[in-house]
């Protein structure tokens, strides 16, 4: 794997690449770093593709702007375009998980000329236009939804002890947590900031150690700004109201992912906004981290999709 760092859009971006062939760009979510994709990168590179993964702005070896408005899809999709330009890649297939899935969906929506296929994991495409998801929650008085807590300034400090918060978050959102206490995004008593009772067993401990070290160094202000940027993007996204993604697409999630409680994934419903949804994969017994909890099954599904393009 080859590491690179570039200056673009007023910040520095760290990315890693491996292999030769059509480019596949990987975008991680919260709270992760580029190496959550290591197993997928190795599998994709071994299948004749050029795998590229970046530390998203705010994370790891990339810059972390202070202001929340620097984390809307206008900026994050711009980062992906800059990575393609630096790698001298005209087009790429884009893959994202969690908030990285949100960036990947928006990249496909905003720049179909550069991102010719898209795979989103765990987070579904949310079409711009009309009342925002957050505004609907506010109108319904559902302020216990976890996004509101993540947006608070105090959350920077609440997450600060990475040695506790990172493995705790991975454990409670994974499929190995007991059903009665597994993360529920609407129930603060089953939230993300509980210490793990045991070390996560289904996720590579080397990755967890690397992530803990990275967040101990960088903190969480930048990563949490992705949540704080949701309202600013909503206010300035009217140009994309009703937009659909017409490139070949794939959705993959675990059946035990707490986000399924927000909107149960359904292929037929998704096809109204993903007009060329080619694969819909739900991994049994897997939680919020399919690429880490079930790398072999995730790789098989992803490579099958990529080879079909």
Rosetta silent file (secondary structure, phi, psi, omega in degrees, C-alpha in Angstrom):
SEQUENCE: XXXXXXXXXXXXXXXXXXXXXXXXXXXXXXXXXXXXXXXXXXXXXXXXXXXXXXXXXXXXXXXXXXXXXXXXXXXXXXXXXXXXXXXXXXXXXXXXXXXXXXXXXXXXXXXXXXXXXXXXXXXXXXXXXXXXXXXXXXXXXXXXXXXXXXXXXXXXXXXXXXXXXXXXXXXXXXXXXXXXXXXXXXXXXXXXXXXXXXXXXXXXXXXXXXXXXXXXXXXXXXXXXXXXXXXXXXXXXXXXXXXXXXXXXXXXXXXXXXXXXXXXXXXXXXXXXXXXXXXXXXXXXXXXXXXXXXXXXXXXXXXXXXXXX
SCORE:     score description
SCORE:     0.000 S_00000001
   1 L     0.000  135.494 -176.767    0.000    0.000    0.000 S_00000001
   2 E  -108.727  125.159  179.769    1.271    3.424   -0.994 S_00000001
   3 E   -94.438  140.866  177.246    0.566    6.454    1.218 S_00000001
   4 E  -139.660  156.224  175.046    0.231    9.941   -0.222 S_00000001
   5 E  -135.271  132.522 -179.698   -0.602   13.397    1.086 S_00000001
   6 E  -128.965  160.681  171.794   -1.880   16.271   -1.046 S_00000001
   7 E  -104.681  123.942 -178.610   -2.918   19.885   -0.535 S_00000001
   8 E  -158.232  145.275  175.444   -6.384   20.609   -1.898 S_00000001
   9 L    55.578   30.392  176.985   -9.388   22.785   -1.064 S_00000001
  10 L    80.527    6.865  179.285   -7.358   24.626    1.560 S_00000001
  11 E  -136.036  173.555  171.486   -6.529   21.487    3.572 S_00000001
  12 E  -103.491  144.258 -179.367   -4.230   18.474    3.434 S_00000001
  13 E  -127.461  130.920  177.233   -5.646   15.042    2.601 S_00000001
  14 E  -102.666  130.281  175.475   -4.044   11.692    3.353 S_00000001
  15 E  -142.391  162.771 -174.468   -4.897    8.718    1.162 S_00000001
  16 E  -130.620  141.498  179.427   -3.648    5.213    0.516 S_00000001
  17 E  -137.617  156.035 -178.164   -3.738    3.188   -2.689 S_00000001
  18 E  -156.047  137.506  173.809   -3.085   -0.381   -3.792 S_00000001
  19 L    91.743  175.387 -179.976   -3.421   -2.290   -7.069 S_00000001
  20 L  -134.408  146.240  179.133   -3.946   -1.415  -10.726 S_00000001
  21 L   131.237 -164.076  177.163   -7.078   -1.177  -12.824 S_00000001
  22 E   -56.651  139.318 -172.748  -10.399    0.674  -12.615 S_00000001
  23 E   -81.592  138.861  174.177  -10.389    2.887   -9.518 S_00000001
  24 E  -125.299  117.206 -175.358  -12.487    2.159   -6.438 S_00000001
  25 E  -104.015  123.729 -176.044  -12.559    4.991   -3.882 S_00000001
  26 E  -104.355  132.714 -178.910  -13.436    4.103   -0.258 S_00000001
  27 E  -122.145  119.920 -179.526  -14.958    6.617    2.205 S_00000001
  28 L   -87.096  171.567  179.474  -15.168    5.786    5.922 S_00000001
  29 L  -117.697 -149.624 -175.362  -17.630    7.083    8.499 S_00000001
  30 L  -103.246  138.807  -18.819  -17.753    7.905   12.225 S_00000001
  31 L   -98.749  104.812 -173.820  -15.595    7.149   14.145 S_00000001
  32 L  -135.403  177.399  173.753  -13.217    5.362   11.766 S_00000001
  33 L  -136.067  173.986 -173.246  -10.040    5.851    9.759 S_00000001
  34 H   -53.152  -34.377 -171.146   -8.959    4.774    6.294 S_00000001
  35 H   -74.097   -3.555  171.239   -7.713    1.363    7.475 S_00000001
  36 H   -62.670  -15.978 -179.530  -11.236    0.148    8.283 S_00000001
  37 H   -99.476    7.610 -171.741  -11.192   -0.656    4.547 S_00000001
  38 H   -58.179  -43.841 -179.890   -7.912   -2.595    4.543 S_00000001
  39 H   -63.885  -38.647  178.255   -9.521   -5.991    3.950 S_00000001
  40 H   -69.836  -39.088  178.941  -11.647   -4.584    1.125 S_00000001
  41 H   -61.129  -44.983 -179.595   -8.683   -2.809   -0.441 S_00000001
  42 H   -63.911  -41.517 -179.674   -6.629   -6.006   -0.489 S_00000001
  43 H   -68.197  -43.002 -179.622   -9.507   -7.998   -1.968 S_00000001
  44 H   -66.730  -43.575  178.507  -10.368   -5.369   -4.570 S_00000001
  45 H   -63.426  -36.194  178.449   -6.729   -4.872   -5.573 S_00000001
  46 L   -72.976   -9.341 -179.701   -6.353   -8.633   -5.890 S_00000001
  47 L  -106.965   14.008  174.295   -9.330   -8.688   -8.255 S_00000001
  48 L    93.862   23.366  178.794   -7.906   -6.267  -10.802 S_00000001
  49 E  -120.750  162.941  174.853   -8.931   -2.894   -9.409 S_00000001
  50 E  -101.221  108.406 -176.975   -7.065    0.116   -8.048 S_00000001
  51 E   -89.850  131.694  178.797   -8.178    0.595   -4.453 S_00000001
  52 E  -132.612  127.594  176.487   -7.943    4.085   -2.935 S_00000001
  53 E  -130.993  138.682 -179.641   -8.981    4.975    0.627 S_00000001
  54 E  -118.282  155.075  161.325   -8.653    8.349    2.311 S_00000001
  55 L   -77.267  113.162  179.248   -8.764    9.725    5.790 S_00000001
  56 L   -59.446  153.070  178.937  -11.848   11.915    5.393 S_00000001
  57 L   -52.477  138.521 -176.234  -11.358   15.550    6.376 S_00000001
  58 L    96.244  -11.485 -172.779  -11.370   15.774   10.166 S_00000001
  59 L  -123.698  150.744  166.653   -9.816   12.337   10.602 S_00000001
  60 L    51.131 -124.156 -176.557   -6.414   10.693   10.901 S_00000001
  61 L   -87.733    5.255  177.047   -3.750   12.155    8.676 S_00000001
  62 L   -97.963  162.007 -179.258   -6.030   14.699    6.983 S_00000001
  63 L   -67.974  157.049  179.592   -6.708   18.248    8.167 S_00000001
  64 L  -127.122   86.585  176.782   -9.547   19.031   10.558 S_00000001
  65 L   -56.000  150.801 -174.630  -11.102   22.452    9.878 S_00000001
  66 L   -77.951  -39.090 -170.308  -12.663   24.053   12.939 S_00000001
  67 L   -84.196  142.265 -177.522  -15.982   25.282   11.532 S_00000001
  68 H   -62.971  -34.138 -176.988  -18.902   22.893   10.997 S_00000001
  69 H   -64.011  -12.626  178.843  -19.765   24.389    7.604 S_00000001
  70 H   -80.938    4.942 -175.190  -16.487   22.952    6.272 S_00000001
  71 H  -121.196   15.525  176.030  -17.964   19.430    6.464 S_00000001
  72 L   -75.003  165.759  176.828  -20.995   19.608    4.176 S_00000001
  73 H   -58.251  -23.692  175.823  -21.099   17.428    1.041 S_00000001
  74 H   -59.254  -40.693 -179.671  -20.033   20.461   -0.981 S_00000001
  75 H   -82.085  -43.809 -174.414  -16.641   20.233    0.729 S_00000001
  76 H   -70.464  -37.825  174.377  -16.383   16.475    1.241 S_00000001
  77 H   -66.590  -35.330  174.235  -17.347   15.607   -2.337 S_00000001
  78 H   -59.364  -36.607  176.458  -14.827   18.230   -3.410 S_00000001
  79 H   -62.749  -41.806  179.532  -12.199   16.289   -1.477 S_00000001
  80 H   -63.563  -40.844  177.015  -13.050   13.117   -3.400 S_00000001
  81 H   -61.626  -40.901  179.117  -12.716   14.954   -6.700 S_00000001
  82 H   -63.956  -37.941  177.380   -9.319   16.266   -5.561 S_00000001
  83 H   -63.530  -44.613  177.828   -8.181   12.731   -4.710 S_00000001
  84 H   -60.357  -42.859  179.711   -9.156   11.526   -8.197 S_00000001
  85 H   -62.657  -43.767 -179.304   -7.299   14.431   -9.763 S_00000001
  86 H   -65.208  -34.644  179.572   -4.172   13.752   -7.681 S_00000001
  87 L   -83.999   -0.223 -178.773   -4.320   10.067   -8.583 S_00000001
  88 L    56.681   47.902 -179.437   -4.813   11.024  -12.258 S_00000001
  89 L  -115.316  123.357 -178.604   -8.064    9.068  -12.372 S_00000001
  90 L   -74.307  -42.579 -179.209  -10.829   10.302  -14.677 S_00000001
  91 L  -140.176  157.973  179.461  -13.615    8.229  -13.116 S_00000001
  92 E  -148.767  157.078  165.707  -14.047    5.928  -10.135 S_00000001
  93 E   -89.103  134.562 -175.174  -16.525    3.664   -8.432 S_00000001
  94 E  -113.742  134.582 -177.621  -17.203    5.098   -4.977 S_00000001
  95 E  -125.822  131.913 -179.989  -17.881    3.029   -1.846 S_00000001
  96 E  -140.839  152.990  176.977  -18.886    4.498    1.514 S_00000001
  97 E  -127.675  140.346  176.648  -19.926    3.399    4.982 S_00000001
  98 L    57.883 -129.250  178.452  -21.896    5.348    7.594 S_00000001
  99 H   -62.983  -26.240  173.853  -21.193    9.070    7.032 S_00000001
 100 H   -65.585  -30.917  174.408  -18.871    7.955    4.246 S_00000001
 101 H   -66.013  -40.898  176.652  -21.924    6.412    2.572 S_00000001
 102 H   -58.316  -42.934  177.849  -23.641    9.793    2.770 S_00000001
 103 H   -65.348  -42.103 -179.187  -20.616   11.335    1.053 S_00000001
 104 H   -63.279  -45.727  177.398  -20.552    8.556   -1.552 S_00000001
 105 H   -59.227  -44.532 -178.860  -24.257    8.932   -2.382 S_00000001
 106 H   -68.235  -33.487  176.066  -23.841   12.695   -2.689 S_00000001
 107 H   -62.810  -43.410  178.446  -20.741   12.291   -4.852 S_00000001
 108 H   -65.350  -37.375 -179.963  -22.722   10.117   -7.250 S_00000001
 109 H   -69.539  -43.534 -173.400  -25.605   12.599   -7.209 S_00000001
 110 H   -82.427  -35.941 -173.531  -23.452   15.711   -7.675 S_00000001
 111 L  -131.211   66.534  178.996  -20.733   14.431  -10.021 S_00000001
 112 L   -63.525  -18.274  177.178  -21.986   11.524  -12.158 S_00000001
 113 L   -71.444  -24.684 -177.808  -19.253   12.378  -14.650 S_00000001
 114 L  -104.659  -30.824 -176.147  -16.560   11.375  -12.120 S_00000001
 115 E  -115.692  101.547 -165.734  -18.329    8.718  -10.012 S_00000001
 116 E   -94.777   -4.907  172.322  -19.793    6.146  -12.362 S_00000001
 117 E  -159.407  156.607 -173.882  -21.097    3.617   -9.815 S_00000001
 118 E  -144.663  139.697  172.771  -21.781    3.744   -6.071 S_00000001
 119 E  -126.104  120.882  176.473  -22.052    1.349   -3.149 S_00000001
 120 E  -108.649  134.255  179.065  -23.441    2.607    0.161 S_00000001
 121 E  -114.716  129.819  172.769  -23.127    0.555    3.340 S_00000001
 122 L    76.599  -35.729 -178.212  -25.380    0.921    6.405 S_00000001
 123 L  -112.921  126.630 -179.143  -26.695    4.405    5.464 S_00000001
 124 L   -81.475  159.964  174.766  -29.326    4.806    2.763 S_00000001
 125 L   -69.151  128.441  177.833  -29.467    7.619    0.203 S_00000001
 126 L  -110.901  110.045 -175.369  -31.564   10.494    1.532 S_00000001
 127 L   -67.464  130.124  177.259  -32.960   12.555   -1.332 S_00000001
 128 L   -66.291  160.001  176.806  -32.642   16.336   -0.866 S_00000001
 129 L   109.466  146.435 -179.278  -35.695   18.556   -0.877 S_00000001
 130 L    74.441 -172.462  179.201  -38.661   19.176    1.400 S_00000001
 131 L   -60.752  137.750 -178.975  -38.442   19.162    5.197 S_00000001
 132 L   -72.936  163.246  177.083  -35.157   17.686    6.366 S_00000001
 133 H   -58.548  -42.195  179.202  -34.958   14.522    8.421 S_00000001
 134 H   -65.009  -40.431  178.947  -33.837   16.587   11.420 S_00000001
 135 H   -64.769  -35.791  176.947  -36.704   19.042   10.985 S_00000001
 136 H   -64.709  -40.930  177.736  -39.172   16.147   10.905 S_00000001
 137 H   -64.585  -42.026  178.652  -37.709   14.830   14.157 S_00000001
 138 H   -61.301  -43.836 -179.009  -37.923   18.293   15.740 S_00000001
 139 H   -62.786  -30.875 -179.956  -41.554   18.649   14.661 S_00000001
 140 L   -88.875   -0.646  179.971  -42.299   15.270   16.240 S_00000001
 141 L    71.260   22.892 -175.925  -40.468   16.193   19.441 S_00000001
 142 L   -93.362   60.498 -177.653  -38.013   13.296   19.008 S_00000001
 143 L   -77.305   -3.454  176.495  -35.014   15.074   20.483 S_00000001
 144 L   -79.164   -8.500  178.167  -33.749   11.833   22.002 S_00000001
 145 L   -60.285  138.232 -167.074  -32.445   10.807   18.553 S_00000001
 146 H   -62.970  -25.017  179.392  -28.685   10.460   18.822 S_00000001
 147 H   -57.220  -39.171 -177.304  -27.803   13.059   16.162 S_00000001
 148 H   -62.691  -37.198  177.616  -28.921   15.863   18.463 S_00000001
 149 H   -69.311  -40.417 -179.161  -26.484   14.718   21.128 S_00000001
 150 H   -63.817  -27.977 -176.975  -23.641   14.375   18.608 S_00000001
 151 H   -78.960  -15.640 -177.134  -24.188   17.974   17.477 S_00000001
 152 L   -68.410  143.772  178.678  -23.692   19.466   20.955 S_00000001
 153 L   -59.101  -33.423 -177.745  -20.415   21.290   21.613 S_00000001
 154 L   -67.230  -15.292 -177.846  -19.979   19.206   24.769 S_00000001
 155 H   -66.760  -27.208  177.034  -19.737   16.038   22.700 S_00000001
 156 H   -53.559  -47.345 -178.378  -16.109   16.796   21.801 S_00000001
 157 H   -76.390  -34.103 -179.880  -15.151   16.168   25.417 S_00000001
 158 H   -61.911  -32.407 -179.917  -17.629   13.354   25.951 S_00000001
 159 L   -91.161   -6.022 -163.236  -15.921   11.354   23.200 S_00000001
 160 L   -60.171  -32.578 -177.992  -12.369   12.460   24.067 S_00000001
 161 L   -81.488   83.290 -172.505  -11.146    9.294   25.836 S_00000001
 162 H   -59.948  -30.831 -179.634  -10.658    7.284   22.646 S_00000001
 163 H   -62.731  -22.975  177.755   -9.387    4.212   24.510 S_00000001
 164 H  -101.735  -45.101 -170.776  -12.900    3.880   25.968 S_00000001
 165 H   -73.815  -37.529 -177.054  -15.189    5.484   23.387 S_00000001
 166 H   -68.388  -54.293  177.189  -13.897    3.857   20.197 S_00000001
 167 H   -64.434  -32.189  177.537  -14.071    0.190   21.311 S_00000001
 168 H   -63.420  -46.576 -179.869  -17.279    0.942   23.209 S_00000001
 169 H   -62.911  -43.583 -179.888  -18.970    2.384   20.155 S_00000001
 170 H   -62.394  -43.975 -178.470  -17.809   -0.511   17.971 S_00000001
 171 H   -62.512  -52.846 -172.500  -19.022   -3.111   20.486 S_00000001
 172 H   -69.064  -23.853  178.742  -22.491   -1.667   21.141 S_00000001
 173 H   -93.256   -7.009 -178.913  -23.203   -1.073   17.440 S_00000001
 174 L   -84.190  170.122  179.104  -21.919   -4.482   16.346 S_00000001
 175 L   -74.169  -11.533 -177.516  -23.928   -7.651   16.025 S_00000001
 176 L   -83.254  -16.608  177.472  -22.214   -9.239   19.024 S_00000001
 177 L   -66.071  142.666  179.224  -23.826   -6.948   21.609 S_00000001
 178 L   -58.773  143.639 -174.708  -26.836   -8.565   23.331 S_00000001
 179 L   -56.119  -40.102 -174.463  -30.121   -7.677   21.679 S_00000001
 180 L   -70.018  -20.654 -178.295  -31.614   -6.100   24.810 S_00000001
 181 L  -121.207    0.671  178.207  -28.716   -3.662   25.220 S_00000001
 182 L   -59.687  152.469 -177.450  -27.507   -3.228   21.633 S_00000001
 183 L   -50.993  133.728  172.900  -27.382    0.369   20.381 S_00000001
 184 L  -128.169  116.754 -174.162  -30.726    2.005   19.696 S_00000001
 185 L   -65.718  -12.343  178.966  -30.459    5.450   18.031 S_00000001
 186 L  -103.652   -0.698 -174.371  -33.702    6.603   19.696 S_00000001
 187 L  -123.047  101.506 -178.261  -32.891    5.390   23.236 S_00000001
 188 H   -57.895  -25.553  178.642  -30.204    7.339   25.157 S_00000001
 189 H   -71.851  -14.102  175.947  -29.981    4.505   27.713 S_00000001
 190 H  -119.585   46.217 -173.113  -28.703    2.311   24.875 S_00000001
 191 L   -85.549 -169.717 -172.586  -26.395    4.969   23.455 S_00000001
 192 L   -88.021  -19.370 -169.993  -22.926    5.033   21.933 S_00000001
 193 L   -96.547   21.794  175.474  -20.872    6.274   24.886 S_00000001
 194 L   -84.918  135.067  174.274  -21.114    3.195   27.102 S_00000001
 195 L   -61.434  144.203  177.623  -17.821    1.416   27.851 S_00000001
 196 L   -71.634  134.678  178.480  -17.627   -2.025   26.262 S_00000001
 197 L   -70.243  -26.051  175.322  -18.031   -4.836   28.832 S_00000001
 198 L  -142.563  161.881  175.545  -15.532   -6.898   26.819 S_00000001
 199 L   -65.707  136.967  177.220  -13.225   -6.172   23.912 S_00000001
 200 L   -54.154  130.142 -176.634  -15.078   -6.515   20.585 S_00000001
 201 L   -95.942  -23.356 -175.118  -14.413  -10.052   19.314 S_00000001
 202 L   -90.414   -2.425 -179.433  -15.724   -9.763   15.766 S_00000001
 203 L  -117.756  136.456 -178.551  -13.470   -6.836   14.808 S_00000001
 204 L   -53.685  120.702 -178.404   -9.714   -7.095   14.265 S_00000001
 205 H   -64.165  -25.050  177.008   -8.045   -5.790   17.456 S_00000001
 206 H   -64.416  -41.391  177.139   -5.201   -4.331   15.376 S_00000001
 207 H   -63.877  -44.785 -179.347   -7.650   -2.029   13.645 S_00000001
 208 H   -59.172  -43.153  179.130   -9.216   -0.980   16.949 S_00000001
 209 H   -62.483  -40.589  178.775   -5.766   -0.166   18.374 S_00000001
 210 H   -65.328  -41.100 -179.794   -4.902    1.894   15.276 S_00000001
 211 H   -66.956  -42.465  178.095   -8.196    3.795   15.482 S_00000001
 212 H   -59.109  -45.441  179.974   -7.764    4.485   19.202 S_00000001
 213 H   -62.195  -40.947 -179.318   -4.260    5.853   18.577 S_00000001
 214 H   -64.250  -45.974 -178.402   -5.496    8.049   15.737 S_00000001
 215 H   -73.822  -29.255  174.082   -8.340    9.590   17.748 S_00000001
 216 H   -62.541  -29.250 -179.465   -6.171   10.010   20.822 S_00000001
 217 H   -84.225  -41.330 -171.356   -3.989   12.181   18.604 S_00000001
 218 H   -98.239  -23.244 -173.347   -6.644   14.127   16.654 S_00000001
 219 L    76.672 -171.211 -170.599   -9.635   14.278   18.978 S_00000001
 220 L  -120.425    2.507 -176.752  -13.262   14.248   17.840 S_00000001
 221 H   -60.878  -48.907  178.962  -14.162   17.848   16.980 S_00000001
 222 H   -60.187  -52.131  178.642  -13.694   17.358   13.238 S_00000001
 223 H   -56.994  -41.224  179.658  -15.534   14.018   13.073 S_00000001
 224 H   -69.969  -20.227  177.539  -18.471   15.370   15.088 S_00000001
 225 H   -64.537  -21.220  175.616  -18.680   18.345   12.746 S_00000001
 226 H   -60.883  -37.549  176.856  -20.199   16.021   10.134 S_00000001
 227 H   -70.339  -40.862 -178.893  -23.320   15.929   12.312 S_00000001
 228 H   -68.685  -17.962 -178.920  -23.193   19.692   12.879 S_00000001
 229 H   -88.092   -4.573 -176.711  -22.998   20.229    9.104 S_00000001
 230 H   -63.165  -49.571  179.920  -26.307   18.478    8.392 S_00000001
 231 H   -63.813  -45.299  177.735  -28.474   21.576    8.903 S_00000001
 232 H   -58.134  -38.645  178.466  -26.161   23.923    6.943 S_00000001
 233 H   -67.293  -41.762 -179.932  -26.192   21.551    3.961 S_00000001
 234 H   -57.902  -39.453 -178.388  -29.967   21.208    4.114 S_00000001
 235 H   -67.688  -20.535 -174.408  -30.350   24.992    3.946 S_00000001
 236 L  -122.404   27.694 -176.716  -28.259   25.157    0.781 S_00000001
 237 L  -114.043   15.828 -175.824  -29.284   22.005   -1.112 S_00000001
 238 H   -60.098  -27.836 -179.776  -32.389   23.233   -2.926 S_00000001
 239 H   -63.236  -21.000 -177.167  -30.652   22.818   -6.288 S_00000001
 240 H  -104.335    9.997 -179.063  -30.686   19.049   -5.727 S_00000001
 241 L   -55.458  127.502  177.974  -34.325   18.730   -4.635 S_00000001
 242 L    78.198    4.187 -177.749  -35.763   15.523   -6.078 S_00000001
 243 L   -64.561  141.713  175.720  -32.445   14.385   -7.544 S_00000001
 244 L  -116.295  155.748  176.187  -32.082   10.672   -8.270 S_00000001
 245 E   -99.490  119.236 -172.573  -28.966    8.546   -8.642 S_00000001
 246 L  -105.744   -8.540  176.004  -29.005    6.880  -12.047 S_00000001
 247 L   -70.727  161.353  171.862  -25.604    5.161  -12.016 S_00000001
 248 E   -55.578  134.619 -176.154  -25.366    1.457  -11.130 S_00000001
 249 E  -137.383  161.969  178.421  -25.709    1.216   -7.358 S_00000001
 250 E  -143.437  143.595  172.364  -25.527   -1.260   -4.508 S_00000001
 251 E  -124.056  136.586  179.450  -26.686   -1.173   -0.893 S_00000001
 252 E  -138.879  136.268  177.717  -25.262   -3.432    1.822 S_00000001
 253 E  -155.146  166.897  173.528  -26.025   -3.537    5.550 S_00000001
 254 E   -90.867  147.864 -179.043  -26.190   -5.874    8.518 S_00000001
 255 L   -68.866  -19.468 -177.895  -29.531   -7.180    9.714 S_00000001
 256 L  -104.238   15.493  179.084  -28.647   -6.117   13.297 S_00000001
 257 L   -70.750  128.765  178.848  -27.613   -2.550   12.478 S_00000001
 258 H   -60.373  -25.711  179.303  -29.311   -0.067   14.809 S_00000001
 259 H   -66.643  -18.085  176.207  -29.810    2.301   11.896 S_00000001
 260 H   -64.102  -19.558  176.942  -32.377   -0.130   10.527 S_00000001
 261 H   -74.163  -19.810  177.908  -34.628    1.203   13.315 S_00000001
 262 L   -78.809  -47.739  177.883  -34.532    4.620   11.615 S_00000001
 263 L  -153.850  107.427 -178.671  -35.574    3.310    8.203 S_00000001
 264 L   -61.282  123.268 -178.736  -35.778   -0.418    7.523 S_00000001
 265 L   -61.164  136.262 -179.212  -33.873   -1.053    4.267 S_00000001
 266 L  -146.771  120.404 -173.963  -36.134   -2.106    1.414 S_00000001
 267 H   -61.487  -43.184 -176.645  -34.922   -2.634   -2.144 S_00000001
 268 H   -65.903  -39.791  177.304  -38.183   -1.695   -3.836 S_00000001
 269 H   -64.792  -41.643 -179.028  -38.488    1.541   -1.885 S_00000001
 270 H   -62.521  -31.548 -174.987  -34.869    2.444   -2.646 S_00000001
 271 L   -65.290  -15.429  176.845  -35.402    2.005   -6.389 S_00000001
 272 L   -68.242  -29.052  179.817  -37.524    5.136   -6.515 S_00000001
 273 L  -112.158  -17.604  174.752  -34.372    7.194   -5.887 S_00000001
 274 E  -113.512   89.868 -166.694  -31.701    4.696   -7.006 S_00000001
 275 L   -73.072  -14.158  176.764  -32.974    3.990  -10.492 S_00000001
 276 L  -126.205   48.689  177.079  -30.295    1.389  -11.295 S_00000001
 277 E   -70.587  112.427 -173.804  -30.050   -0.433   -7.948 S_00000001
 278 E   -99.021  -28.327 -179.285  -28.378   -3.680   -8.977 S_00000001
 279 E  -138.891  138.667  177.708  -27.600   -5.330   -5.656 S_00000001
 280 E  -134.328  112.917 -170.921  -29.280   -5.243   -2.266 S_00000001
 281 E  -126.284  124.645  173.411  -27.469   -7.262    0.398 S_00000001
 282 E  -117.013  119.192 -176.861  -28.415   -7.778    4.052 S_00000001
 283 E   -91.155  117.960 -176.814  -25.838   -9.759    6.041 S_00000001
 284 L   -64.508  135.359  175.008  -27.439  -11.918    8.733 S_00000001
 285 L    75.374    8.191 -177.304  -26.194  -11.440   12.280 S_00000001
 286 L  -106.610  141.945  179.572  -24.046   -8.438   11.366 S_00000001
 287 L   -94.103 -134.188 -171.059  -24.338   -5.022   12.982 S_00000001
 288 L   -81.511   -8.662 -172.822  -23.195   -1.574   11.880 S_00000001
 289 L  -120.617   65.304 -175.731  -19.696   -2.544   10.679 S_00000001
 290 H   -58.620  -37.482 -177.731  -20.052   -5.064    7.821 S_00000001
 291 H   -69.159  -21.962  178.698  -16.585   -4.377    6.421 S_00000001
 292 H  -101.129  -38.880 -178.004  -15.053   -5.128    9.847 S_00000001
 293 H   -77.886  -34.248 -175.871  -17.473   -7.710   11.289 S_00000001
 294 L  -138.253   63.940 -174.481  -17.904   -9.772    8.108 S_00000001
 295 H   -61.633  -37.775 -177.943  -15.065   -8.840    5.739 S_00000001
 296 H   -65.773  -46.033  179.609  -15.265  -12.002    3.614 S_00000001
 297 H   -66.333  -38.560  177.711  -18.998  -11.683    2.950 S_00000001
 298 H   -64.238  -44.294  179.965  -18.649   -7.950    2.353 S_00000001
 299 H   -62.171  -43.881 -178.583  -15.767   -8.494   -0.058 S_00000001
 300 H   -61.247  -43.865 -179.629  -17.637  -11.163   -2.009 S_00000001
 301 H   -66.503  -43.399 -177.717  -20.688   -8.946   -2.427 S_00000001
 302 H   -66.457  -45.660 -178.308  -18.660   -5.864   -3.333 S_00000001
 303 H   -66.598  -36.335  174.713  -16.417   -7.610   -5.834 S_00000001
 304 H   -59.255  -42.572  177.039  -19.436   -9.243   -7.453 S_00000001
 305 H   -64.046  -47.977 -176.911  -20.967   -5.809   -7.926 S_00000001
 306 H   -62.820  -40.132 -179.755  -17.737   -4.272   -9.254 S_00000001
 307 H   -69.181  -20.558 -179.372  -17.171   -7.104  -11.741 S_00000001
 308 L   -81.265  -10.747 -172.881  -20.700   -6.665  -13.083 S_00000001
 309 L   -78.564    0.000    0.000  -20.056   -3.059  -14.107 S_00000001
